[in-house]
Amino acid sequence: MSTLVVLEGCLVIGRASVSTEAFEAGLAMLLIQLGEQRAALSLTTKPVS
C-alpha cells in the first residue's frame, strides 16, 4: 500500500519536473528499493533447511 503511494508521488513529481534525468534517477532508486524489499521478503518466506 505504501509503495503505491510512493510510486504515485514519484509520478506526480516527475510530471511537474522539467528534468527527466532527475525523474529517471528517482524511478531507478524506487525500483532498486522494490527489488530489495522483494529479496528480503523471499528470504524471510523461504523455509530454513
Biopython code that builds the backbone (N, CA, C, O; Angstrom):
import numpy as np
from Bio.PDB.StructureBuilder import StructureBuilder

atoms = [
    (1, "MET", "N", (0.831, -1.193, 0.000)),
    (1, "MET", "CA", (0.000, 0.000, 0.000)),
    (1, "MET", "C", (0.874, 1.254, 0.000)),
    (1, "MET", "O", (0.637, 2.186, -0.769)),
    (2, "SER", "N", (1.876, 1.267, 0.862)),
    (2, "SER", "CA", (2.744, 2.446, 0.963)),
    (2, "SER", "C", (3.587, 2.613, -0.304)),
    (2, "SER", "O", (3.901, 3.735, -0.700)),
    (3, "THR", "N", (3.952, 1.492, -0.937)),
    (3, "THR", "CA", (4.765, 1.589, -2.150)),
    (3, "THR", "C", (3.976, 2.232, -3.281)),
    (3, "THR", "O", (4.543, 2.944, -4.110)),
    (4, "LEU", "N", (2.662, 1.984, -3.318)),
    (4, "LEU", "CA", (1.817, 2.610, -4.328)),
    (4, "LEU", "C", (1.770, 4.112, -4.127)),
    (4, "LEU", "O", (1.818, 4.875, -5.091)),
    (5, "VAL", "N", (1.677, 4.535, -2.880)),
    (5, "VAL", "CA", (1.655, 5.967, -2.568)),
    (5, "VAL", "C", (2.962, 6.616, -3.001)),
    (5, "VAL", "O", (2.965, 7.705, -3.575)),
    (6, "VAL", "N", (4.075, 5.937, -2.721)),
    (6, "VAL", "CA", (5.388, 6.457, -3.117)),
    (6, "VAL", "C", (5.483, 6.546, -4.630)),
    (6, "VAL", "O", (5.993, 7.528, -5.170)),
    (7, "LEU", "N", (4.990, 5.516, -5.316)),
    (7, "LEU", "CA", (5.038, 5.490, -6.775)),
    (7, "LEU", "C", (4.214, 6.626, -7.362)),
    (7, "LEU", "O", (4.660, 7.308, -8.285)),
    (8, "GLU", "N", (3.007, 6.832, -6.826)),
    (8, "GLU", "CA", (2.154, 7.923, -7.301)),
    (8, "GLU", "C", (2.825, 9.268, -7.066)),
    (8, "GLU", "O", (2.767, 10.157, -7.915)),
    (9, "GLY", "N", (3.462, 9.410, -5.908)),
    (9, "GLY", "CA", (4.169, 10.654, -5.602)),
    (9, "GLY", "C", (5.288, 10.910, -6.596)),
    (9, "GLY", "O", (5.488, 12.042, -7.037)),
    (10, "CYS", "N", (6.018, 9.857, -6.946)),
    (10, "CYS", "CA", (7.115, 9.998, -7.904)),
    (10, "CYS", "C", (6.583, 10.382, -9.281)),
    (10, "CYS", "O", (7.194, 11.188, -9.982)),
    (11, "LEU", "N", (5.452, 9.809, -9.666)),
    (11, "LEU", "CA", (4.862, 10.129, -10.961)),
    (11, "LEU", "C", (4.416, 11.578, -11.010)),
    (11, "LEU", "O", (4.630, 12.261, -12.012)),
    (12, "VAL", "N", (3.795, 12.054, -9.935)),
    (12, "VAL", "CA", (3.338, 13.447, -9.875)),
    (12, "VAL", "C", (4.532, 14.391, -9.946)),
    (12, "VAL", "O", (4.517, 15.375, -10.685)),
    (13, "ILE", "N", (5.570, 14.078, -9.164)),
    (13, "ILE", "CA", (6.781, 14.905, -9.162)),
    (13, "ILE", "C", (7.438, 14.862, -10.545)),
    (13, "ILE", "O", (7.930, 15.877, -11.039)),
    (14, "GLY", "N", (7.442, 13.694, -11.155)),
    (14, "GLY", "CA", (8.048, 13.535, -12.475)),
    (14, "GLY", "C", (7.343, 14.364, -13.530)),
    (14, "GLY", "O", (7.992, 14.957, -14.392)),
    (15, "ARG", "N", (6.016, 14.412, -13.470)),
    (15, "ARG", "CA", (5.255, 15.199, -14.440)),
    (15, "ARG", "C", (5.490, 16.689, -14.227)),
    (15, "ARG", "O", (5.585, 17.453, -15.188)),
    (16, "ALA", "N", (5.583, 17.096, -12.972)),
    (16, "ALA", "CA", (5.767, 18.512, -12.657)),
    (16, "ALA", "C", (7.202, 18.946, -12.926)),
    (16, "ALA", "O", (7.467, 20.118, -13.194)),
    (17, "SER", "N", (8.127, 17.990, -12.851)),
    (17, "SER", "CA", (9.547, 18.317, -13.005)),
    (17, "SER", "C", (9.907, 18.496, -14.473)),
    (17, "SER", "O", (9.413, 17.781, -15.344)),
    (18, "VAL", "N", (10.776, 19.464, -14.727)),
    (18, "VAL", "CA", (11.247, 19.696, -16.092)),
    (18, "VAL", "C", (12.352, 18.699, -16.435)),
    (18, "VAL", "O", (12.496, 18.280, -17.584)),
    (19, "SER", "N", (13.123, 18.331, -15.422)),
    (19, "SER", "CA", (14.271, 17.455, -15.629)),
    (19, "SER", "C", (13.838, 15.994, -15.660)),
    (19, "SER", "O", (13.416, 15.448, -14.641)),
    (20, "THR", "N", (13.942, 15.363, -16.822)),
    (20, "THR", "CA", (13.597, 13.948, -16.932)),
    (20, "THR", "C", (14.694, 13.083, -16.324)),
    (20, "THR", "O", (14.437, 11.958, -15.896)),
    (21, "GLU", "N", (15.919, 13.608, -16.285)),
    (21, "GLU", "CA", (17.030, 12.849, -15.703)),
    (21, "GLU", "C", (16.792, 12.612, -14.221)),
    (21, "GLU", "O", (17.035, 11.518, -13.712)),
    (22, "ALA", "N", (16.313, 13.649, -13.527)),
    (22, "ALA", "CA", (16.034, 13.518, -12.100)),
    (22, "ALA", "C", (14.900, 12.525, -11.886)),
    (22, "ALA", "O", (14.929, 11.746, -10.933)),
    (23, "PHE", "N", (13.903, 12.548, -12.765)),
    (23, "PHE", "CA", (12.774, 11.625, -12.663)),
    (23, "PHE", "C", (13.235, 10.188, -12.881)),
    (23, "PHE", "O", (12.842, 9.282, -12.146)),
    (24, "GLU", "N", (14.073, 9.988, -13.899)),
    (24, "GLU", "CA", (14.575, 8.639, -14.188)),
    (24, "GLU", "C", (15.436, 8.117, -13.051)),
    (24, "GLU", "O", (15.386, 6.933, -12.717)),
    (25, "ALA", "N", (16.229, 9.005, -12.455)),
    (25, "ALA", "CA", (17.073, 8.606, -11.327)),
    (25, "ALA", "C", (16.200, 8.202, -10.141)),
    (25, "ALA", "O", (16.480, 7.212, -9.465)),
    (26, "GLY", "N", (15.149, 8.969, -9.894)),
    (26, "GLY", "CA", (14.232, 8.657, -8.800)),
    (26, "GLY", "C", (13.508, 7.347, -9.052)),
    (26, "GLY", "O", (13.298, 6.557, -8.132)),
    (27, "LEU", "N", (13.124, 7.117, -10.314)),
    (27, "LEU", "CA", (12.429, 5.882, -10.667)),
    (27, "LEU", "C", (13.360, 4.686, -10.494)),
    (27, "LEU", "O", (12.946, 3.634, -10.007)),
    (28, "ALA", "N", (14.616, 4.853, -10.894)),
    (28, "ALA", "CA", (15.602, 3.782, -10.734)),
    (28, "ALA", "C", (15.803, 3.453, -9.260)),
    (28, "ALA", "O", (15.883, 2.283, -8.887)),
    (29, "MET", "N", (15.885, 4.491, -8.420)),
    (29, "MET", "CA", (16.053, 4.274, -6.982)),
    (29, "MET", "C", (14.842, 3.544, -6.413)),
    (29, "MET", "O", (14.980, 2.672, -5.555)),
    (30, "LEU", "N", (13.646, 3.908, -6.900)),
    (30, "LEU", "CA", (12.423, 3.264, -6.422)),
    (30, "LEU", "C", (12.423, 1.785, -6.804)),
    (30, "LEU", "O", (12.063, 0.930, -5.995)),
    (31, "LEU", "N", (12.829, 1.488, -8.042)),
    (31, "LEU", "CA", (12.870, 0.097, -8.498)),
    (31, "LEU", "C", (13.874, -0.713, -7.692)),
    (31, "LEU", "O", (13.628, -1.876, -7.374)),
    (32, "ILE", "N", (15.015, -0.095, -7.360)),
    (32, "ILE", "CA", (16.026, -0.775, -6.542)),
    (32, "ILE", "C", (15.463, -1.079, -5.159)),
    (32, "ILE", "O", (15.673, -2.167, -4.623)),
    (33, "GLN", "N", (14.740, -0.106, -4.578)),
    (33, "GLN", "CA", (14.142, -0.308, -3.257)),
    (33, "GLN", "C", (13.109, -1.430, -3.307)),
    (33, "GLN", "O", (13.041, -2.255, -2.395)),
    (34, "LEU", "N", (12.301, -1.463, -4.372)),
    (34, "LEU", "CA", (11.297, -2.515, -4.510)),
    (34, "LEU", "C", (11.978, -3.870, -4.656)),
    (34, "LEU", "O", (11.518, -4.863, -4.092)),
    (35, "GLY", "N", (13.072, -3.913, -5.411)),
    (35, "GLY", "CA", (13.822, -5.152, -5.585)),
    (35, "GLY", "C", (14.392, -5.650, -4.270)),
    (35, "GLY", "O", (14.373, -6.849, -3.988)),
    (36, "GLU", "N", (14.901, -4.719, -3.463)),
    (36, "GLU", "CA", (15.452, -5.097, -2.160)),
    (36, "GLU", "C", (14.349, -5.616, -1.245)),
    (36, "GLU", "O", (14.561, -6.571, -0.497)),
    (37, "GLN", "N", (13.179, -4.997, -1.298)),
    (37, "GLN", "CA", (12.057, -5.449, -0.476)),
    (37, "GLN", "C", (11.640, -6.859, -0.888)),
    (37, "GLN", "O", (11.354, -7.702, -0.038)),
    (38, "ARG", "N", (11.608, -7.107, -2.192)),
    (38, "ARG", "CA", (11.236, -8.436, -2.690)),
    (38, "ARG", "C", (12.254, -9.478, -2.253)),
    (38, "ARG", "O", (11.891, -10.580, -1.842)),
    (39, "ALA", "N", (13.533, -9.121, -2.343)),
    (39, "ALA", "CA", (14.595, -10.045, -1.946)),
    (39, "ALA", "C", (14.489, -10.364, -0.462)),
    (39, "ALA", "O", (14.617, -11.519, -0.056)),
    (40, "ALA", "N", (14.256, -9.337, 0.340)),
    (40, "ALA", "CA", (14.124, -9.541, 1.785)),
    (40, "ALA", "C", (12.900, -10.394, 2.080)),
    (40, "ALA", "O", (12.926, -11.240, 2.974)),
    (41, "LEU", "N", (11.831, -10.171, 1.327)),
    (41, "LEU", "CA", (10.594, -10.920, 1.529)),
    (41, "LEU", "C", (10.811, -12.394, 1.180)),
    (41, "LEU", "O", (10.366, -13.279, 1.911)),
    (42, "SER", "N", (11.493, -12.655, 0.064)),
    (42, "SER", "CA", (11.727, -14.042, -0.350)),
    (42, "SER", "C", (12.658, -14.749, 0.627)),
    (42, "SER", "O", (12.538, -15.955, 0.841)),
    (43, "LEU", "N", (13.584, -14.002, 1.220)),
    (43, "LEU", "CA", (14.496, -14.600, 2.198)),
    (43, "LEU", "C", (13.743, -15.001, 3.460)),
    (43, "LEU", "O", (14.014, -16.048, 4.049)),
    (44, "THR", "N", (12.792, -14.159, 3.873)),
    (44, "THR", "CA", (12.067, -14.430, 5.116)),
    (44, "THR", "C", (11.003, -15.504, 4.920)),
    (44, "THR", "O", (10.658, -16.213, 5.865)),
    (45, "THR", "N", (10.474, -15.630, 3.686)),
    (45, "THR", "CA", (9.409, -16.608, 3.461)),
    (45, "THR", "C", (9.956, -17.993, 3.134)),
    (45, "THR", "O", (9.234, -18.983, 3.256)),
    (46, "LYS", "N", (11.228, -18.080, 2.719)),
    (46, "LYS", "CA", (11.815, -19.387, 2.405)),
    (46, "LYS", "C", (12.003, -20.203, 3.683)),
    (46, "LYS", "O", (12.499, -19.685, 4.683)),
    (47, "PRO", "N", (11.612, -21.460, 3.653)),
    (47, "PRO", "CA", (11.817, -22.315, 4.826)),
    (47, "PRO", "C", (13.297, -22.619, 5.019)),
    (47, "PRO", "O", (14.001, -22.946, 4.063)),
    (48, "VAL", "N", (13.758, -22.509, 6.243)),
    (48, "VAL", "CA", (15.169, -22.767, 6.529)),
    (48, "VAL", "C", (15.398, -24.271, 6.602)),
    (48, "VAL", "O", (14.773, -24.965, 7.404)),
    (49, "SER", "N", (16.306, -24.770, 5.753)),
    (49, "SER", "CA", (16.550, -26.214, 5.732)),
    (49, "SER", "C", (17.863, -26.561, 6.409)),
    (49, "SER", "O", (18.228, -27.735, 6.482)),
]
sb = StructureBuilder()
sb.init_structure("model")
sb.init_model(0)
sb.init_chain("A")
sb.init_seg("    ")
for serial, (resi, resn, name, xyz) in enumerate(atoms, 1):
    if name == "N":
        sb.init_residue(resn, " ", resi, " ")
    sb.init_atom(name, np.array(xyz, "f"), 0.0, 1.0, " ", f" {name:<3s}", serial, name[0])
structure = sb.get_structure()
